[in-house]
Amino acid sequence: QVQLVESGGCLVQPGGSLRLSCAASGSIYSINDMGWYRQASGKQRELVASITSGGTTNIADSVKGRFTISRDNAKNTSYLQMNNLKPEDTAVYYCNAVVGSKLLRPYWGQGTQVTVSS
């Protein structure tokens, strides 16, 4: 069984910074792409950023220049560094990883709330 556990979400003022972490654990043979998605109230879940096992990143236009994604393969962990946060970044942030275990398939974390408000 594979689990993804996010951490780091909280209330932050506009212009502030947060770093989210996503740790994968369990019976893991390999991890391919890792990503972060978010879902604001009343909206569809959207991709924020993704990173391949080789370190190639893809960042959504809405957060480009403010958010960065990274990973530590030795720790099976991805990170989302969020700078200059805006109220419109308020959402539940979910991590995703394509994990090779008994099968190669995507897994999701439970989500962590990020609220940007003064």
One Martini backbone bead per residue (centre of mass of N, CA, C, O) as a GRO file, in nm:
protein
  118
    1GLN     BB    1   0.098   0.035   0.020
    2VAL     BB    2   0.025   0.377  -0.064
    3GLN     BB    3   0.130   0.703   0.062
    4LEU     BB    4   0.018   1.047   0.080
    5VAL     BB    5   0.164   1.332   0.260
    6GLU     BB    6   0.067   1.637   0.353
    7SER     BB    7   0.224   1.965   0.420
    8GLY     BB    8   0.192   2.333   0.519
    9GLY     BB    9  -0.079   2.432   0.555
   10CYS     BB   10  -0.228   2.770   0.581
   11LEU     BB   11  -0.240   3.084   0.708
   12VAL     BB   12  -0.186   3.372   0.491
   13GLN     BB   13  -0.060   3.652   0.378
   14PRO     BB   14  -0.031   3.863   0.152
   15GLY     BB   15   0.298   3.793   0.019
   16GLY     BB   16   0.356   3.533   0.120
   17SER     BB   17   0.493   3.213   0.240
   18LEU     BB   18   0.514   2.863   0.131
   19ARG     BB   19   0.569   2.509   0.217
   20LEU     BB   20   0.510   2.216   0.058
   21SER     BB   21   0.460   1.867   0.142
   22CYS     BB   22   0.532   1.529  -0.007
   23ALA     BB   23   0.501   1.203   0.127
   24ALA     BB   24   0.610   0.888   0.038
   25SER     BB   25   0.475   0.560   0.125
   26GLY     BB   26   0.576   0.224   0.120
   27SER     BB   27   0.546   0.015  -0.160
   28ILE     BB   28   0.829   0.127  -0.335
   29TYR     BB   29   0.999   0.130  -0.647
   30SER     BB   30   0.880   0.397  -0.792
   31ILE     BB   31   0.895   0.747  -0.916
   32ASN     BB   32   0.770   0.956  -1.119
   33ASP     BB   33   0.562   1.170  -1.136
   34MET     BB   34   0.509   1.489  -0.977
   35GLY     BB   35   0.235   1.676  -0.809
   36TRP     BB   36   0.030   1.978  -0.808
   37TYR     BB   37  -0.290   2.059  -0.685
   38ARG     BB   38  -0.602   2.253  -0.708
   39GLN     BB   39  -0.907   2.348  -0.506
   40ALA     BB   40  -1.152   2.557  -0.528
   41SER     BB   41  -1.432   2.682  -0.445
   42GLY     BB   42  -1.636   2.579  -0.712
   43LYS     BB   43  -1.394   2.431  -0.852
   44GLN     BB   44  -1.170   2.288  -1.038
   45ARG     BB   45  -0.920   2.091  -1.068
   46GLU     BB   46  -0.570   2.198  -1.083
   47LEU     BB   47  -0.273   2.245  -1.221
   48VAL     BB   48   0.037   2.369  -1.094
   49ALA     BB   49   0.265   2.130  -1.072
   50SER     BB   50   0.550   1.951  -1.218
   51ILE     BB   51   0.771   1.648  -1.192
   52THR     BB   52   1.016   1.465  -1.287
   53SER     BB   53   1.258   1.234  -1.221
   54GLY     BB   54   1.472   1.440  -1.374
   55GLY     BB   55   1.348   1.758  -1.314
   56THR     BB   56   1.122   1.837  -1.490
   57THR     BB   57   0.921   2.125  -1.531
   58ASN     BB   58   0.571   2.235  -1.464
   59ILE     BB   59   0.405   2.554  -1.488
   60ALA     BB   60   0.160   2.743  -1.426
   61ASP     BB   61   0.077   3.051  -1.534
   62SER     BB   62  -0.060   3.156  -1.261
   63VAL     BB   63   0.242   3.083  -1.099
   64LYS     BB   64   0.455   3.196  -1.254
   65GLY     BB   65   0.730   3.318  -1.056
   66ARG     BB   66   0.617   3.198  -0.758
   67PHE     BB   67   0.639   2.893  -0.819
   68THR     BB   68   0.795   2.586  -0.700
   69ILE     BB   69   0.935   2.267  -0.789
   70SER     BB   70   1.041   1.977  -0.599
   71ARG     BB   71   1.278   1.700  -0.525
   72ASP     BB   72   1.342   1.400  -0.315
   73ASN     BB   73   1.427   1.087  -0.395
   74ALA     BB   74   1.534   0.973  -0.119
   75LYS     BB   75   1.241   1.075   0.023
   76ASN     BB   76   0.984   1.077  -0.150
   77THR     BB   77   0.971   1.405  -0.212
   78SER     BB   78   0.774   1.695  -0.244
   79TYR     BB   79   0.776   2.048  -0.343
   80LEU     BB   80   0.602   2.368  -0.268
   81GLN     BB   81   0.694   2.685  -0.354
   82MET     BB   82   0.533   2.981  -0.216
   83ASN     BB   83   0.514   3.304  -0.348
   84ASN     BB   84   0.340   3.573  -0.344
   85LEU     BB   85   0.066   3.549  -0.224
   86LYS     BB   86  -0.279   3.512  -0.313
   87PRO     BB   87  -0.611   3.491  -0.273
   88GLU     BB   88  -0.637   3.304  -0.539
   89ASP     BB   89  -0.468   3.062  -0.387
   90THR     BB   90  -0.703   2.962  -0.253
   91ALA     BB   91  -0.691   2.616  -0.137
   92VAL     BB   92  -0.677   2.285  -0.206
   93TYR     BB   93  -0.390   2.084  -0.179
   94TYR     BB   94  -0.263   1.834  -0.404
   95CYS     BB   95  -0.097   1.540  -0.428
   96ASN     BB   96   0.097   1.363  -0.683
   97ALA     BB   97   0.177   1.018  -0.789
   98VAL     BB   98   0.371   0.799  -0.985
   99VAL     BB   99   0.366   0.461  -0.879
  100GLY     BB  100   0.579   0.190  -0.825
  101SER     BB  101   0.454  -0.120  -0.746
  102LYS     BB  102   0.259  -0.350  -0.840
  103LEU     BB  103   0.178  -0.091  -0.984
  104LEU     BB  104   0.133   0.166  -1.220
  105ARG     BB  105   0.016   0.455  -1.040
  106PRO     BB  106  -0.187   0.691  -0.916
  107TYR     BB  107  -0.161   0.916  -0.637
  108TRP     BB  108  -0.323   1.064  -0.345
  109GLY     BB  109  -0.375   1.299  -0.136
  110GLN     BB  110  -0.578   1.466   0.113
  111GLY     BB  111  -0.494   1.748   0.165
  112THR     BB  112  -0.426   2.113   0.188
  113GLN     BB  113  -0.484   2.414   0.339
  114VAL     BB  114  -0.492   2.732   0.165
  115THR     BB  115  -0.488   3.065   0.309
  116VAL     BB  116  -0.537   3.395   0.167
  117SER     BB  117  -0.530   3.649   0.423
  118SER     BB  118  -0.595   3.953   0.622
   0.00000   0.00000   0.00000
